[in-house]
Amino acid sequence: MVLRLRVRRFFCDDQGCALETFVEQVDGLTVGHARRTLLSRTASERIGLMSAGRTGARLAAGPGLPSSRSTLLRLVHALPDPPVGVVEVLGVDDFALRRGRRYATVPIDAVTHRRVDVLPDRRAATLSAWLCAHPGVRMVCRDGSATYAEAVRQGAPDAVRIGDRWHLWDNLVAAVEKTVTAHSTWWYVGPERRTKTAEERTLQRHAAVHGLLDQGVGLLECARRLGVSLDTVKRYARIPSAEQLRRPPPYRRGMVDPYRGHLRRRLAQQPDVPVTHLLAGIRVLGYPGSANLLVRYLEQGRAEPDRVPPSPRRLVTWPTSKPESLPGHHRRHLDDLITGCPPMTTLAQRIREFAVILTHRRGQDLNAWIDAVLADDLPALHRFVHGLRKDDDAVVAGLSLPHSNGPTEGVVNKIKLLKRQTCGRAGFALLRKRILLNR
């Protein structure tokens, strides 16, 4: 389509005017000194924002908007930054420009999830200066970073600091894992368990590692002598007891599981009972499976009264999950382990109490919970609550107010996608434009 426009050319009679002639413009269609229409420029800008350089140039050629990568980048850099405005509830978090070396800060509006700016680093002075230049912030949602806490105290001293609830729960889980690991020896007492081939190899390797360490051999030399990786040697060196390396077999719930209790009682009364008698007994109870399935179940040792305790990391997920979301056999196993270890009984109770405070926004009950934890013999949990008291105001606000740093974490997740699209070839200026203008 060819559009022919008839427009007027104006002349300026002022001899000192830099523009002797100029042409009137058609609103929404033409712009002075432009080589493309406004609609074409807008489409190219969007392609540049979404796909950046070379990818955008290949994409723009499809709809008939041929542009070089440099042209698309120039259009993106020419776009104005969106106005910051007044942000009453601010969310702050950092993201990696180069992991482990350089980080930047992204403040957003925690209510509308709008990205308001991108700061080139995560220093307290930078964020403090930004807060001073943009007054009106009443609340700041952040994680447990001491740097951001100091920046908010300097730049917005009257703002309410809100700690992120996810980070609070994550820190609690880390303390729970340390406690479970410290008390895991409670569950490795009892009758001798059958050892599989893989378990036997693991136990032998653990004994070999600790034997060399007792002789004064270094970790790297242990790895060289045993022919394993250094990380494997470190993992075995951290575990004092070989029993803690036992793992429960990864069996799924099967058709015989509902009758496990009956099978265990029969085997306890008569260890040499024939399988046919066991099959007849559970068929009366409603077992619909075959005899081969029952034989395989018994050979795997799944009907034995002793169960291999899960690893500490796996066990941590059970008391920190909602009880209704756990399968029945996991709940029963957890109850057996908790009742056999008094410190674990107390730990499970404290976890449930903190979960109630977290989910029902009862921040006023936090101090009473901390006092109860300090009265228990749980050192790892003591370190956790001491950290809470160092940032008491922000923690109580995070457990009382509806705002959180979740929207900021979502924005950081989208920023990772923008970074992957440029594969490290873009500078901070282009990344900043794409973060602020990509919605």
ZAROTOR-687355 format. One record per residue (C-alpha): residue in three letters; z, x, y. Coordinates in steps of 0.02 Angstrom, whole numbers. Each point is the difference from the previous one (the first is absolute). Layout:
N
   rest       up     east    north
    ALA        Z        X        Y
...
***
This chain:
439
   rest       up     east    north
    MET        0        0        0
    VAL      -46       67      172
    LEU       92      -65      153
    ARG      -90       18      166
    LEU      117      -13      149
    ARG      -50      -24      182
    VAL      141       67      108
    ARG       14       44      183
    ARG       10      175       71
    PHE      108       23      154
    PHE      -18      131      135
    CYS      142       72      103
    ASP      -38       32      184
    ASP      149      116       20
    GLN      -70      176       11
    GLY      162       75      -67
    CYS        3     -108     -159
    ALA      -14       96     -162
    LEU      -94     -145      -80
    GLU     -157      -38       98
    THR      -55     -136     -121
    PHE       87      -95     -138
    VAL      -44     -143     -116
    GLU      100     -157      -32
    GLN       79      -16     -174
    VAL        1     -147     -120
    ASP      177      -38      -51
    GLY       30       22     -185
    LEU     -169       81      -28
    THR      -29      153      107
    VAL      109      138       73
    GLY      -49      130      129
    HIS      -73      162      -72
    ALA       19      -66     -177
    ARG     -124       42     -137
    ARG       51     -146     -110
    THR       54     -180       21
    LEU      183      -47       12
    LEU       -7      -85     -171
    SER      -81      153      -79
    ARG      130      115       79
    THR      143     -111      -61
    ALA      -70       -1     -177
    SER      -18      190        2
    GLU      178       18       64
    ARG       67     -106     -142
    ILE     -100       99     -129
    GLY       68      162       74
    LEU      178      -64       -5
    MET      -12      -61     -179
    SER     -100      143      -77
    ALA        6      144      125
    GLY     -139      133        1
    ARG     -127       30     -138
    THR       47     -156     -100
    GLY      -18     -106      157
    ALA     -170       76       39
    ARG      -65      -47     -174
    LEU       74     -174       16
    ALA      -72      -31      175
    ALA     -177       37      -59
    GLY        5     -153     -114
    PRO       10     -139      133
    GLY     -124       91      114
    LEU      123       95      111
    PRO      -49      181      -34
    SER      129      118       75
    SER       54      177      -33
    ARG      178       41      -51
    SER       29       82      169
    THR      -55     -158       90
    LEU      118     -108     -101
    LEU      146      118       31
    ARG      -40        6      185
    LEU        2     -190        7
    VAL      168       -5      -89
    HIS       78      131      115
    ALA      -61      -98      152
    LEU       93     -157      -50
    PRO      156      -33      106
    ASP      171       -3      -81
    PRO       77     -173      -20
    PRO      137      -38      127
    VAL      175       35      -62
    GLY       86     -141       92
    VAL      183      -41      -24
    VAL       64       24     -178
    GLU      172      -76      -30
    VAL       16       41     -186
    LEU      -71      171      -39
    GLY      -34       72     -173
    VAL      -12      190      -17
    ASP      -53      108     -146
    ASP      -90      164      -32
    PHE     -154       44     -102
    ALA      -73      164      -57
    LEU     -146       78       93
    ARG       13      146     -121
    ARG      129      -28     -135
    GLY      148      114       13
    ARG      -59       78      164
    ARG      -50     -123      136
    TYR       60     -178       28
    ALA      -33     -134      130
    THR       95     -156       55
    VAL      -66     -178        8
    PRO       98     -129      101
    ILE      -47     -182      -29
    ASP       55     -172       57
    ALA      112      -53     -144
    VAL      -27     -186       38
    THR     -191       -7       18
    HIS      -33      159     -104
    ARG     -111       64      143
    ARG      -22      189       10
    VAL       49       49      176
    ASP      -24      190       -2
    VAL      -13      157     -106
    LEU      103      153       47
    PRO      -60      175      -51
    ASP      164       55      -82
    ARG      168      -67      -58
    ARG      115       95      117
    ALA      142      -91       84
    ALA      -56       55      175
    THR     -173      -77      -24
    LEU       63     -171      -55
    SER      138        3      131
    ALA     -126       32      139
    TRP     -109     -143      -65
    LEU      148     -120        1
    CYS       45       51      177
    ALA     -180      -32       55
    HIS       -3     -173      -83
    PRO      161      -92       44
    GLY       43     -171      -70
    VAL       36       50     -181
    ARG      150     -100      -60
    MET       -1       46     -185
    VAL      -67      149      -98
    CYS      -31       -9     -188
    ARG        1      171      -83
    ASP       43       90     -162
    GLY      147      118      -21
    SER      -80      141       99
    ALA      126       89      112
    THR     -142       55      114
    TYR      -53     -178       39
    ALA      182      -52       19
    GLU       25      134      133
    ALA     -164      -49       87
    VAL       54     -182       12
    ARG      172       50       68
    GLN      -84      102      137
    GLY     -149     -109       43
    ALA       71     -175      -25
    PRO      190       12       -2
    ASP       22     -189       18
    ALA     -115      -44     -145
    VAL       71      -62     -164
    ARG      -39      124     -139
    ILE      -48      -85     -165
    GLY        3       98     -163
    ASP     -131      -41     -129
    ARG       65      -97     -149
    TRP     -122       74     -125
    HIS       59      176       39
    LEU      181      -56      -19
    TRP      -35      -68     -173
    ASP     -103      153      -47
    ASN      144      115       50
    LEU      119     -106     -103
    VAL     -114       14     -152
    ALA       -2      189       19
    ALA      191        2        2
    VAL        4     -115     -151
    GLU     -115      117      -96
    LYS      116      147       33
    THR      149     -102      -59
    VAL      -88      -59     -158
    THR      -53      178      -40
    ALA      177       63       23
    HIS       70     -129     -122
    SER     -142       -1     -127
    THR      102       96     -128
    TRP      103     -159      -29
    TRP     -147      -77      -94
    TYR      -45      143     -115
    VAL      151      -13     -114
    GLY        2      -90     -165
    PRO      -87       14     -168
    GLU     -141      124      -27
    ARG     -168      -74       43
    ARG     -162       27      -89
    THR     -106      132       84
    LYS     -188      -16       14
    THR     -118      150       -6
    ALA      -31       -1      188
    GLU      186      -14       35
    GLU       36      145     -118
    ARG     -125      109       92
    THR       77      -47      167
    LEU      176       39      -60
    GLN      -55      169      -68
    ARG      -83       44      164
    HIS      156      -51       97
    ALA      108      111     -112
    ALA     -121      145       22
    VAL        1      -15      190
    HIS      189       -6       11
    GLY       16      142     -125
    LEU     -106      113      110
    LEU       91      -56      158
    ASP      168       42      -80
    GLN      -66      176      -32
    GLY      -38       20      185
    VAL     -189      -23      -12
    GLY      -81      -71      157
    LEU      -95     -164        8
    LEU     -171       80       20
    GLU       31      119     -145
    CYS       57     -148     -108
    ALA     -162      -89       37
    ARG     -100      156      -47
    ARG       93       29     -163
    LEU       -6     -182      -57
    GLY     -178      -31       57
    VAL       42     -152      107
    SER      -15      -38      185
    LEU      133       49      125
    ASP       29     -184       45
    THR       40      -38     -182
    VAL      127      140       -6
    LYS       80      -61      162
    ARG       11     -177      -68
    TYR       86       57     -161
    ALA      115      117       98
    ARG       63     -144      108
    ILE       49     -105     -152
    PRO      160       68      -80
    SER       -1     -106     -157
    ALA     -148      -14     -118
    GLU       48     -181      -40
    GLN      -51      -49      177
    LEU     -180       44      -45
    ARG      -10     -138     -129
    ARG     -110     -142       57
    PRO       -9     -177      -69
    PRO     -164      -33      -91
    PRO     -123      -97      109
    TYR       -5     -156     -109
    ARG      -58     -165       69
    ARG       90     -161      -39
    GLY      -61      -64     -168
    MET       16     -150     -115
    VAL      149       75      -94
    ASP      105       33      156
    PRO       82     -174        7
    TYR       70       31     -175
    ARG       66      176       31
    GLY      181      -58        3
    HIS      -17      -85     -169
    LEU      -84      154      -76
    ARG      136      115       65
    ARG      138     -109      -73
    ARG      -85       -5     -170
    LEU      -29      188        0
    ALA      181       33       51
    GLN       64     -109     -144
    GLN     -124       65     -129
    PRO      -95      159       51
    ASP     -112       -4     -156
    VAL      -52     -182       16
    PRO     -183      -25      -54
    VAL     -127      -36      136
    THR      -52     -159      -90
    HIS      176      -70       22
    LEU       -2       45      185
    LEU     -169      -84       18
    ALA       62     -158      -85
    GLY      152       -4      113
    ILE      -95       10      163
    ARG     -135     -121      -61
    VAL      136     -130      -14
    LEU       42       36      182
    GLY     -182      -28       52
    TYR      -82      171      -16
    PRO     -190      -30       -2
    GLY      -59      179      -30
    SER      -53       97     -152
    ALA       99      112     -118
    ASN      -98      154       56
    LEU       58      -27      179
    LEU      181       -8      -58
    VAL      -19      157     -106
    ARG      -74       97      145
    TYR      140      -64      113
    LEU      133       64     -121
    GLU      -87      167      -27
    GLN       -2       31      188
    GLY      189      -20        1
    ARG       -4     -142      124
    ALA      128     -100     -100
    GLU      127      140       -5
    PRO      164      -39       92
    ASP       -8      158      107
    ARG     -127        6      141
    VAL      -60      155       89
    PRO       57      -13      181
    PRO     -139        6      129
    SER      -22      147      117
    PRO      109       -5      158
    ARG     -151      -35      110
    ARG      -53     -145     -111
    LEU      177      -66       -9
    VAL       14       -1      190
    THR     -136     -132       10
    TRP      103     -123     -104
    PRO      157      -24      108
    THR     -103       13      161
    SER     -118     -141      -53
    LYS       29     -185       11
    PRO       86      -57     -161
    GLU     -122     -143      -23
    SER     -148      120        7
    LEU       62      105     -146
    PRO      -49      -42     -180
    GLY      140      -64     -108
    HIS       10      154     -111
    HIS       13      112      154
    ARG      142     -106       70
    ARG       94        9     -165
    HIS      -26      188      -14
    LEU       58       23      180
    ASP      156     -104      -32
    ASP       41      107     -153
    LEU      -19      162       99
    ILE      100      -63      150
    THR      146      -65     -102
    GLY       11      165      -92
    CYS       20      101      161
    PRO      130      -58      129
    PRO      -80       95      147
    MET     -165      -87      -37
    THR       88     -168        3
    THR       63       37      175
    LEU     -169       67       53
    ALA      -91     -157      -57
    GLN      123     -107       97
    ARG      -27      102      159
    ILE     -188      -14      -19
    ARG        9     -189      -15
    GLU      113      -11      153
    PHE     -116      106      106
    ALA     -150     -104      -58
    VAL       88     -157       62
    ILE       33       81      169
    LEU     -181       56       10
    THR      -86     -161      -52
    HIS      113     -121       93
    ARG       11      103      162
    ARG      189       19       -8
    GLY       16      160       99
    GLN      177      -48       53
    ASP       57       30     -179
    LEU      -65      179       -6
    ASN      161       86       55
    ALA      102      -90     -132
    TRP     -128       52     -132
    ILE        8      182       59
    ASP      190       -1      -12
    ALA      -11      -67     -178
    VAL     -126      136      -48
    LEU      108      138       72
    ALA      145      -62     -108
    ASP     -105       24     -158
    ASP      -29      162      -93
    LEU     -188        8       36
    PRO      -37      162       97
    ALA     -187      -29       18
    LEU       31     -172       74
    HIS      128       76      118
    ARG     -135      112       75
    PHE     -111     -152       21
    VAL      131      -99       97
    HIS       44      151      108
    GLY     -183        2       52
    LEU       10     -186       41
    ARG      149       29      114
    LYS      -91      137       96
    ASP     -126     -133       54
    ASP      115     -150       -9
    ASP      -71     -102      145
    ALA     -180       12      -62
    VAL       50      -38     -180
    VAL      102     -154       47
    ALA     -143      -62      112
    GLY     -125       27     -141
    LEU      109     -101     -118
    SER       26     -140      127
    LEU     -163      -23       99
    PRO     -164      -65      -72
    HIS     -105      145       67
    SER      -43      151     -108
    ASN     -114      150       -4
    GLY     -111      -78     -133
    PRO     -145      -39      120
    THR       -3      182       56
    GLU       -7       58     -180
    GLY     -149     -116      -24
    VAL      -88       76      150
    VAL       32      175      -69
    ASN      -79      -54     -163
    LYS     -158      -56       94
    ILE       -2      165       94
    LYS      -11       91     -166
    LEU     -162      -94      -35
    LEU      -71       51      170
    LYS       46      181      -37
    ARG      -85       -3     -170
    GLN     -160      -67       77
    THR      -16      152      113
    CYS       56      121     -138
    GLY       88      116      123
    ARG     -156       29      108
    ALA       61     -101      150
    GLY      117       57      137
    PHE      153      -89       65
    ALA      -95      -82      145
    LEU     -121      -92     -115
    LEU      136      -48     -122
    ARG      104      -69      143
    LYS     -145     -108       60
    ARG      -32      -68     -173
    ILE      184      -39      -28
    LEU       19      -93      165
    LEU     -165      -96       -3
    ASN      -22      -39     -185
    ARG       80     -168      -38
***
